[in-house]
Amino acid sequence: MLETFDVAGRLGPDWDGLIVTAARVTRLTWHKSTKTGLWHQTNETSLYACQIRLSATAAGAAIRQHWGIENRGHYVRDVSFFEDLSRIRTKPGHFARFRSFALNVLRANATTNVKRELYINALNPHHALSYPLA
């Protein structure tokens, strides 16, 4: 459930003009216990601050778009490239950019299964070199 609230003028003077709309998202989430195999539910509430006036529909679309970026980018980098397990301590940002570059090349060539494509490229390096970069 998504609710939006107009907060202009209701916050302290330090916040005046910075936050115009607040959004509250309430989710019912089911979790499976690994010990018992049973499911239990939890209610989660998330709060969002917006700098512009948004309707509930527009706020919902913006929130879904934000999480879409998380799922298409960061999740793929972690699962396919094992980024969170990386032991690189010298200039890790450079290697993160290399992983992003590789992911962008795969996506530009209409790759739908990144992990499978990485496996194919590991077996045949000529396949990886055959991608057009433009």
Number of C-alpha atoms within 10 A of each C-alpha: 10 16 15 22 15 16 17 18 12 11 13 8 9 7 13 13 13 14 19 20 19 20 21 18 17 14 13 10 10 11 11 11 10 8 6 7 9 9 10 10 10 10 9 10 12 10 12 13 15 16 12 14 17 18 16 17 11 12 22 19 11 13 13 12 12 11 11 13 11 13 12 10 14 14 15 17 21 13 13 18 19 11 18 9 9 12 8 11 7 8 8 13 11 10 14 16 11 12 16 16 12 17 20 15 17 20 13 13 13 10 14 10 12 19 15 12 16 18 11 13 14 12 11 11 11 10 12 17 10 8 12 10 10 6
